């Protein structure tokens, strides 16, 4: 009996999966550590006062830059995916991406104006090369074992969430409590570790991810029986026009606001030049999309319309969900009572210790299992991985110990206290970092994902429309919590002391919303789109995500304007209503979209 080409990977296994999967697990874990760690600090750093080491930007300008940054991150995946597929292969793309991101984080740690902007540019391109190609390697590794692919992706995304959790927890703590440089720098250090570990152990993947050759391309084309539908020169020109215009807008939008209009490539279009530019780009692209759809059969065309419908809903989901590192972080920093004393302080410290140490113990156990399988062949890679874990354990224990031994008291002599009639206080006191709340997303995902997975596998598995409807409804519920919690904050107030329970509820409901929506989208692209158009439609999907990310920044830009006129609660009620409208629209469209999907579930 012939052996499958990927059987070699299953000769050395960890937890029933190839050891190579766990090389990817830890590489992705450190990349997500660096990405989410830096992202959690960006808005806080930009808006912090000069005395606190920040740039003292307005929230509007900080949100504009944030929105463009995360939008460009998702657009760059199309460029990175193309180069990997056509030129350098998945593995070189991962190495190039990791190297660029390491340099980007190092640049941001310098904290000069030039270095911060340079760092963001490097991170955009680095993410573009790295992000799409890690999952491509996983997919190739399991191409002959489809029955094990779901389990592989579950483990892989555990690494994603573990990295996000520890990145936000530790980079956020260092950035807020010690200095921004340390937070940005730590993100870069672990990206560097991830890159070295991948580079030194990449032979474990055999031929997977090497540079594409003519023979492999010809084989892929021979297996593809779909009708060719190449882009005409006019269509390519339309794509180039809309892409260049959109990229210019993403860069020009924050640049024109931050510079006070001194930098504005669209100034020749008048005061509304930015709006005219992006609307023109979208109109050209939508016309092209509609025309392309007409070139397919009725069934294929209707399936493509269904995918586009879900992409449209996705824009609103990410625009509201991504308030987490934006307006919700501002709310946590400036409007939430984060100081705990006495028993509440002790409860938080014990809970924080458990959610920090237990995941570290589990992941360290996985690391030991990997060592047993790969140390002889990849000793240096394993040594580097072990060094990274020694550092992470050291920082985690230092952080927890520092909080345990923090007491709130006035540093005055007893005589002075008595003269001033001030009582000496030695009660335990803990200030929860504003970034800490963002860790709840990863924590809730790890806890709730198995339950949602069971739901999707049961006979009660809802349709795609209902999943979007439920997800947007949960998003609305989360925003309603923080809207209700902030109802007592007066219009124009820059600070307040709202209970942190509202933020905890927001992250609980928003995580549940993410579990309903995030895994669904790309799944339906692969199910509904013909092979010859799948690359283009994945591009459309990531374009929708990028628009949503920029939309998150645009919502955040208006938080001060709305809060000053109507109160902060009004801002969050507005996002609640938008979520409800989109949820209802998704549910109402269920019979229409079901018909367009032609039986695909």
N, C-alpha and C positions, 0 to 999 in steps of 0.2 A: 504493500500500500504506500502511495507517495506521501511524503511529508510536506506539510504546509510550510511556506517560507518563513513564517513567524514562530514556528514551534521552538526554535532555538532559544527564544526569550523566556520560555516557560521551564527551562531546565534548572534555572536558579531563581527561586521564588521567595517572596516575603508576603506573608498573609495570603497566600494563594495567587499572588500576582507577580509578574516579572520584576526583578530587582531594578530594572531600568525605569519602571514606573515611579519608584521611590526616589530615584535620582531627579526625575522631573518634579516629583512632589516637593522636594526640598528646594530645588532651584526656583520653582514657582512661589513657594512659601516666602523665600527671601525677597523675591521681586515684589510681591504684594506687600510685604513688610515695608519695603522702601516707598512704594507708591502711596499706600494709604497713610503711612507715617508722615510723609511730607505734606500730603493733601490736607490732613487734619490740622496742620499748623499754618497753612498758607494765608487764609483769611485773617486769623488771629495775628500773625506777624505783620501783615500789611496794615491792619487797623490799630495795632498797639501804639501807644504814645512813644515819643522819642526817648523819654526817660526810662521806658520799659524795653528799649532796644528795637522797637518797631519803626515803621515808616510813617505812621500817623496819617494814613490815607483815609478818605471818606469811605463809608461802606459801599457807596455807589461805584467808585472806581475799583475797589477791591473785588467786588462781585463781577464787574465787567471783565477784569483780567482773569478771574477764576473761570468764568463761563467760557471764554475763548480758549483757555488752556485745556480744559477737559474736553471741549468740543474738538479741538485739533488732535487730541490724543486718539479719539475714536476715528477721525478721518484718516489719520496716518496709518491705521491698520490696513487700509486698502493698498497703500504704497508698499508697506512692508510685506504684505501677502503676495503682491505681484512679483517683487524682486525675489522672494523665496521660491515661488513656483517656477519662475522663468530663468533666473540667473544664478543665485548663490545657494539655494537649498535651505531647508528648514534649520539645520544645525548652525550653519554660518549666520543665518539671520538672527537666531537666538543669541549667539556670541556678540554679534555687532550691536544688537539692541541692548544687551546687558552692559556692554562696555560704554555705550553712549549714555545710558542711565547712570552708571557709576560716575562718569565725568560730570553729568548734570547735577547730581546731588552734591558732589564735591564743590562744584562751582557755586551752588546756592549757599553752602556753608560759609563762604567768604563774606556774604551779605552786603556787597556793594551793589549799586544800581545795575551796573553792567553785568556783574556775575550772576545776579538773580535772573535777569532776562535771558542771559546765555544758558543758564541752567535749565530754565523752562523750555527753551528751544531744543536742547539736547534730550530732555525728558520726553518731549513730544515725538521726536524721531525714534528715540530708543524704544518707547512703548510700541510704536508702529511696527518695528522689526520684531520685537519680542512677543507681544501679546497673541497674534493669530497663529504663530508657528509652534508654540508649545502644545496646544491642543491638536495640531496637525500631526505631531510626532506620536502623541497618544493614540490617535485614530489609526495611524499606519501600523503601530505595534499590535493592535487588536483586529486588524482587517480580516484575519482568518479565524478569529474567536469572537464573533459578534455577541454571543451569549454572555461573555464576560465584560463587554464594553461598558454597560451601565454601572457595574461595580467599580470598574477602573475610574470612570469619571466621578463617581461618588467619592472615592479616596482622593483623587486629584483635587477636587473642590474642597475637601477637608483641608488640604494644604493651603489652598487659596484663602480660606476663612481663618485658618490659624495664623497665616502671615498678616492678614489685615488686622486681626485682633491684637497681636503683639506689636505690630508697627504703630498702631494708634496709641496703644497703652504706654509703650516705652518711649517712642519718639515724642509723643504728646507730653508725657511727664517731663522729660528732659527739656523740651522746648519751653514749656510754661514755667517750670520750677527752677531750672538752672540757666538756660540761655538758648535762644533760637538756633545759634550755631551748632550746639550739641544735638539738638533734635534733627536738623537737616543733615549733619555729619553722620549721625548713627544710621540714618536711612541709606546713605552712600556706602558705608562700611559693609552693611549686610548685602547690598546689591553686588558689591565686589566679591564677597564670599560666594554668593550664588553663582556668579559668572565663573569663578575659578573652579568651583566644584563641578559645574557642567562641563567645562572645557577639558578637565583632567579625566573625566569618566565617560566621555562621549563615545568611546569605542564600544561601550556596552549596548549601543543601539544598532550595531552592525551596519547595514547599508541604508538604514532609514534616515531620511533627511539630508542625504548627500546632494551634491549639485545635480540638477536634472540633466539628462543626456537625451540625444535625439532618439535613441532606441526606446526609452521609457515614455517619451512624448508620443511616439508613433503607436506604441502599444495602447496608451490611454485613448488616443483618437480612434483606434480600431474598435475598442470596446464601446465607444460612444456612438450609438445608432441614431441619436436625435438629429433632426434636420438642421443643417447649418444656417445661421441667420446673421451673417457678418455685418458689422457697422459700416455704413457708407461714409465717405469723406465728410459729408455735411453733418451727419450724426456725430462723428468724432469731433468735428469743430464745435458743435453745440455742447458736447460734454466738456471740452477744453475751456470754452467760454464761461460756462456756468461754474466750473470748478475753480478757475482762476479768480473769477469775481467773488465767489464765496470765501475763498482763502484770504483774499485781500480784505474782505469785509471783517472776517474773524480777527485779523490783526489790526485793522484800522479802527474798529469800534472801540476797543479799550484805549488804543493809542491816542485817538482824537479826544477822548474824555479826560484821560490822565494829563495830557499836554495842554488842556484848555483850548483845543482847536488849532494849536500851532502845527500839529502833525495831522493831516487829513488828505488822503489821496483822492477822496471823492468831493473835495470842496467845489470843484467845477460844476457839480450837480446841484449846488445850492445848499441851504441849511438842512434839508432832508436827504442829503446825498447818501448817507449810510443806508437809509431805508430803501431808497430807489435802487441801490446796487444789489441788495440782497433779494428784494422782490423780483428784480429782473432775472437774477440767477435762478431763482426758484421757478419762475414762469417758464423759462427756456427748458429747464430740466423736466418739469411736469409735462410740457408739450411733447418732448422727446419720449418720455415714458409712455404716454398715451399712444403715440405713433407706433412705438415698438410693440405694444400690446396688440395692435390691429394686425400685425404680421403673423400672428399665431392662430391656431385653430380655436374654435369657440370654447372648447373645454379648457384648453391651456390658458386662453385669455382670461376666462373667469377665475381660474385658480390664481393667476397673477394679480387680479383685482383683489382677491381675498387677502393675499399676502400684503398688498399695499394698504389695505384697510387696517390690518394689525400693526403695520409700521406707523401708520398715522396715529393710532392709539398709543403706541410706544413713546411717541414724542411727548405726550402729556404726562405719561407715567414718570419718565426720567426727569422732566422739568420740575416736577413736584417732589419726587423721591430724593433728588439730589440737593434738596435744601439742607440735608444733613451736614455737609461740611461748609455750608453757606449760612443761611439765615438761622437755622437751628443751632449752629455753633455760636453765632452772635447772641442768640437768646440764652444759651447756656452760660456764656461768658459774662454778659451784662445784665441779664434780667432774672437769673435764677439764684436762689439761695443755696450755695454749694458748701457752706461751712457747717460742719457737724461737730457736736460736742457731747461729752459724757457717754452714755450708753449707745446713742446713735452712732457716735464716732467709732466705738468698739465694734458694733455690728457691721459697719461698712468695712473696717479694716479686716475683720475675719472673712467676710464675703469676698473682698477683693483679693485676699491671700488665696482663698480656695480657687477662684476662677483664674488666677494666675498660675499657681503651682500645679494644679491637677492636669491642665492641658500640657504643661511643660513635661510632666512626668510621662504622660502617654506618648508624646512625640519623641521624647528621649528613648523610650522603650522601642519605638519603631526604628529609631536611629541605630540602636544596638542590634536589632534584627538585620538591618541592612549591612552593618559592619561584618556580621558573621558570614554573609554571602559574598561580599565584594572586597573585603580589606586586602586580601592577597593580591588581587589584580589591580586594585585602584587605591593603594595605600595613601598616597599623597592627597587625593581627593577626600578620602575619609578623615584624614588628619585635619584638613582645612574645615571640614564640616564639624568635627568635634571641637575645634577651637571656637567656631562661631557659637556653638552651644554653651561652651564654658563662659563666653562673654554674655550671652543672653541670660544665663542663670545668675551670673554675678550682678548684672544690672537689675534684674527682677528682684533678687534678694535685697540688694541695696535700697531699691525703691520702697519695698514693703517695710524694711527696718526703719528707714527714714521717717515714714509715716507713723509707725508705731511709737517712735520716740519723740514725736513732735508734741509739744505742750504749748498751750496758749497762756502767756503771762507777760506782764509789763516788765521790761528790763530796767527797773528802778530799785534803789535800795529800800529796805523796810522803813527806814526813817523818812525818806521822801514820800513813800506811799502813805504813811501815817499823817504826815503834814498836809498832803493833798486830799486826805480822807478818801483814798482809793483802796479798795480791798484787793489784796494779793490773790491772784487766781492761778491755780496749777492744774486746771481741768484739761484732760486730753482734748485736743482740737485737731480736726482734719478738714482741709479744704479739698474738695473733689475737683480735679482738673476739668476744665470745660471740654477738653477732647475725650475724656473718659466715657462720656455718654455715647459717643460714636462706636465704642467697642461693643455696645449692646447688640448692634446689628449682627455682627459675626457670631456672638454668643447665642443669640436667639436662632440664627440659621442652623448652627450645629445642633441645637436642642430640638428644633421643630421640623427640620427637613425630613427625618424618617417618618413623622406622622403624615406630612403632606404627600410623601411618596406612596405611603399605604393608601391614602385617599385616592390618588390618581390611578392606582392599580385595581381599585375596587369597582364594583358595578355602579357605584355612585359618582364615577369620574365625570365631571361636568364638561360641556363642550368648550371649545376655545373661547367663544364669545362670553360664556358665563364665567370662565376663569378670569378674563379681563375685567368683566363687570364686578366680580367679587374682589379682585385685586384693587381696582380703583375705588370701590366702596370702602375697603379697609384703609386705603390711603386717605380717604375723606375722614374716616373715623379718627385716625391719628392726628390729622390737622385740626379736627374739631376739639380734640383734647387740649392741644396747646392754645387754641383760640379761646377756649373757655378758661383755661388757666391764666391767660394774660388779660382777661377782661377787666381786671382791676387796675391795670396800668394806664395812667393818664396819657392823653395825646401829647407828644413831644418829649416824653420822659426818656432819658438816656440810660438810666439804670433802674432796677427794681429787685425784689427778693421773692420771686415766685417759687413755690414748692417744686422740688426736682421730680416729684412723682409724675408730673405731666410729661416731662421729657422721656421718662422711662416708658410710659404708655405709648407715646409717639413711636418710639423705636420698636416696641412690641408689635403694634399694628402695621407699621411700615415694613417690617421684616416679613410678616405674614403676607402682605401685599406682594412683596418681591418674590416670594416662593410661588405665588399664583401666576405671576406674569413673566418674570425673567427667564425661566427655563423653556417657556412655551414658544416664544417668538422664533428663535433660530431653528427650532425643531420643525416648525411649519414651513419655513423657507426651504429646508431640505426635502420635505414631504411633497410640497405643492409645485415647486419650480422645476422645469425641465433642465436636464444636465447642461445643455448648451447655454442656458441663460443664468445658471446658478451663481456664477461669479458676479455678474452684473447685479442680480437681485440681492446678494449679500452686501454688495456696495450700497444699494438703496437702503438696506436695513441699517447698516452702520451710519449712513447719512442721517437716517431718522434719529438714531441714538445721539449723534453729534448735535443735531438741531435741538433735541431735548436737553442735552447738557448745556448748550448755550442758552436755551430758554430758562434753565435753572438760574444761570447767572443774571439774566434779564429780570427775572422775578426778584432776585436778591437786590438788584440795583435800586428797586423802588421801595425797599423796606422803610427807609428813613422818610421818604416823601409821604408815603401812606400813613406811617406811624405819627408823623408830625401833624397831619391834617385830621386823621380819624382815630388814631390809636393803634397800637401794635396788634391788638386782637382782630381788628378789621382786616389786616394783611393776611392773617392765617384763616379767617373766615372766607376770604376771597379764594384762597387755594382749596379750601374745603368744598365750596360750591362748584368750582371748576371740576374737581374730582368726581363729584356726584353727577354732574351733567355728562361727563365722559362715560361713567359707569352705566348710566341709564341708556345712553346712546348705544353702547356695546350690547347690552341686553336686548334692546328693541330690534337691533339689526340681526339678531341670532338666526331667524328663518332665512333671511336674504343671504347671509354669508354661508350658512349651512348648504344652501342650494349651490352656491358658487364653488364650494369645496368638492363637490361631486363624490361624497362618501368618505373623503379623507378625514380621519379623526386625530 
